[in-house]
């Protein structure tokens, strides 16, 4: 995660924000002087967040009311991660020192800290300060959501349902997106596109230009995926059992089809000890062989494959001897 300090090229929209992996010494000094207190988000849950105001902002900022900040956060969809949040209000000058040239805010994932202006002036693209805060909260949500292996962290890649819907894996393989790039390819960083789509969920009618890859402009299904990822986080892979008998050698093996609702690694292994060896092939729903192996009779042997855009796969069981034998398999899928 790189701090953007240089001015953007002519014609390039200023960055919405920057995700910063480690605070600079200057940022640490500014935040150390900010007095924090907890305020209710007033959503009926009793949850609170910490809001800190720097002394300089307390003296000069015109919109540094911590209670208003907390109340707005309560209007965002959220989970228990909300109580980990600190929002820090800076003067515009302090904000530039902490977040970099042109950024309207920044997020420090290791500290669960959003740095925001204590002034309520709109951003150059017309985004309100609340819109910017909603974008930052999108980063906070992603920071506290699991990523599906083998993909990068959700704060760089996007949350599981959203990234699968938006075909992030396929775009990454084509070299069209750049997870975690907070510099020259900021507009093709899926983590930033997720955060901006999160802001669009809260402000669906905002007159703010979409400055990220056009393919990632959120549709209704993308917004629903954001809602589900926020309120019902993905909790890990689940197991299904594929049972049946393989046909004699020389003929097409028994085919079982199963859904793959999310991108990520799937694993297949025998559900029990199998006396005779057999071959397992994994096919696309269109009939293309994707992966095959011969796990023989040992349960610990797995067939692994990374789903990248496939919504359904087929397994073909083929025995390595003439007899018809049961071939139960366990499939772990996201």
N, C-alpha and C positions, 0 to 999 in steps of 0.2 A: 504494500500500500504506500503510495508515494504522495508526498505533499506537493501540491501545485503552487509554485511561487512565481513563475514567469507569467507575463501577460499573454492571453490567448491570441492566436493569429487573427489578422483582420478578417472580419466576416464570420468568425466563430463565436457562437453564443457563450457568455460567461458560464463557468461551471455552477451548477446548482449548489454543490457542496463538495467536500472532500472527506473521504474516510481515511483516518490517520492511525497507523498501527502503534506508534509510540510518540508521546508528547515531547516537543522540543523543550529545552531549558526555559525559553521565553514563555511558552504556553504553561509550563509548570508553575512559573512565578506568578503569572496572571491568575491562574485558577487557585493557587494557594491563598491568595488574598480575598477570594470571594466567600462571603459568609453564606452558608447553606442552611435551609430549614425545610421541613416537610410540610406539604400542603395536600389536602384531600382533592382527588380528581372528580369527586361529586357525581359518580355514576351509579351510586347506590350500593357499591361493593365495599365501601370503607377503605379502599386502597388509597395510598398516598404516593407522591413522588417528591424528590428533593429538587428544590429550585435554589440556585445560588446567583447572587448579583454582585458583580465586582464593585469595589468602592467608587471607582471612577464612573461606572454606569449608574450607581445609586445616586450620585451627585448630579449627573447631567442627562441621563437618558429620559425620554418622555413617555416610554411605554414599557416600563420594567416592573409591572405588577405580577408578582409570583403567583398570586391566586388565580389570575386570569390565565396564565400559562398552564397551571395545573388543571383548571376547568376545561380548557381546550383539549388537553391530552385525554381527558375522560370521554371526549366525544369520538375518539378514534377507536377502531376495533383493536382489542388487545387481549393478552393473556396474562399470566402471573409475572411475566417479564417487566410489566409496567412498574412494579415496586422497586426494581433495580435501577430505575432511570434517575439521572441527574440532568437537569437543564440549566445551563449557565448562561446568564445574560451579560454580554459585553458591550462596551462602546463600539462604534464602527471601526475605530482605529485599533482597538484590542482584537476585534474579530479578524481583521486582516493579518495581524501578527500571529494569531493562533491558527487560522484556517488557510491563509494564503491569498494572493491577489485575486480579486474578483469573486471569491466564494461567498455565498450568502449564509453559510453555516458550515459546521463540520461535526463529525462524529468520531469519538474515540472508543472503539469497541472494548478494549481492555479495561476501560474505566466506566463503561455504560454511560458516557457523558456526551450530551449534545451541547454545542456552543452556538448560541443564537444572538442576533442583535437585540439590544434593548430599545431600539428604535423601530417603529412600525412602518417604515417606508417600504413600498413595493419593490420587488426585484426588477432588474432591467427588462425581463421578459413579461412583466406584469404579475408575477406570482406574489400573492400576499405573504406576509410573515407566517401566518397560520399554515398556508400551503407548504412553505419551506419546512416548517416544523413537522408537518405530516410526512414529508419526504424523509426527514431525519428519523422519524419514528419507524418508518419502513426498514431502515438499516438496523434499528434496535431490535425489531421483530426477527429479521433474518439472522442477526447475531445470536439469537437464542432459539434457533431451529436447527434440527439435525439435517445434515446433507447426506444424500444417498451415495455410498461408495460406488465407483471410485472418483466421484466428482469433487471439485474444490469445496471449501466451506460455503455455506448458503449465503453469507454476507457478500461473497464474490460471485457466486453462481446463480443465486436466487433460490427460493424455497422449493421443495420437491414437486408439488402439484403445479405450481406456476411454471417452473423451468421445463417440466415435461410438456405442458400445454404449449409453451412458446418454442419448443424444439431447440432448446439451448445446446443440447449435446450435438445435434446435427450441424447447427451453425458454427459451433466451435471446431468441429472436424473439418468444416469447409474453410476455416480461417477467417470467418466473418465477424466473430466477436472475440473479446479479450477480457476474460474474467479478472477482476481486481485492478485493472489499469485505470489509475486515477490521473493519468497524464495526457499524452497526445491522443490516445484512443478512448478517452473518457466517454464519448458518445456511443461507443460500442462495448461498454462494460455492462454485462447483464445484471450485476449487482446494483448498479445505478439505475438501470431501466426498471428493475423490480421496485426500488424505492420510489421512483417517480410514478409508477403505476399504483403503488400504495397510496400516494397523495391523490391520484385521480379517483381512487375508490371513495375517498372522503369528499372530494370536490369534483364530481363528475361533469359539472357544467362550467368549470373554470376556463376562462379564455386565456390559456397558457399554451404556447406553441410546444409541440412534441419535438424535442431536440435529439432524441436517441434514434437508434436504428428503426426505420419505419415498420419493419416486420414485428417489432416488439410493442407497437402501440396497442394498448390493452383493449380487447373486446369484452363482451359480457362474460364469456367463459373464463378469460384471464382474471377478471375481477372476482369471479366466484372462487377461483383457485386461490387467490390471495386471502379471501375471507376464510376458506377452509384451512389453509396453512396457518393462519393466525389463530383461529378459534379451536381448531382440532388438529394440532400438530402431528405430523408423521412420526411414528414411534419405533420404526424399524421394520425389518423384513418379516413376512409371514410365510408359513409353510402350507403347502397343499400336497395331497398325495395323489399320484397317478398310478392306478392299478390296472392290470390286465395281463394278457398272455401274448407273447411274441409268436409270430408265425414261423414255420420252418424256413431254414436257410434257402436262399435262392428266390424267395418271394419278398415283396415289400413287407417290412415289419409292421406291427401294429402301430397305429398313429393315434396319439392323444394331443388334443389342442387345449391351450390354456391362455387366459388373458394376461397381459402385462400392462397394468394401468399406469405405472410410472417408469421412467427411465432409471437405469442403474443396474448393478450386478445381480444376476440370478445364478443360482447354483442348483445342480441336479446331482443326486446320489442315490444309490440303492437304499430302499427302506428297510431291508433285512439282508442277511447273508444269502448270496446266490451261489448255488453249487457249481454252475457252469458259466463260462464267460459269455458275454454278449456285448453288442455294440449299441451305443446310444448316439443318435444324431439329432441335432437341433436344427430345425428348418424355419424359414420365414413362412408367413401365412400364404405367400405367393408361390411357395415350393422351392425356394433356394436354400441349399445347405449352408448353414452359418457356422456350425462347429460340430465336431464329432470326436468321440474317444472310445476307449475300451476299458471301462472300469473293472472288468472281470468280476470276481466274487468278493472284492474287498470293499467294505462300506465306506472307508475313509477316502476313497478315490472320488473326486468330484469333477463334474463338467461345469465350468464357469463361463459366463458370457455376459457382456455388458449390453443391455437393451438401450438402443439409441433411436427412438422414434417408432419402434415396432409396437403395435397395440395387441398383437396376438402372435404366439409362436406354436410350433408343432414339434412334438417329440416322436421320433421313430425308433422302436425297439426291434433289434434284429439279433437273434441268437447266433452263436458261433458253432452250433451243432444242430443236428436235424430234428431233435425233439421239440415239442411245443412246451414251453415252460412259462410260469408266471414271472413277470418282471415288474415288481412294484418299485416306484421311484418317489422320492421326496423332492419337491421343488421349493426353494426359498426365493421369494420375489419381493421387490419393494412394494 
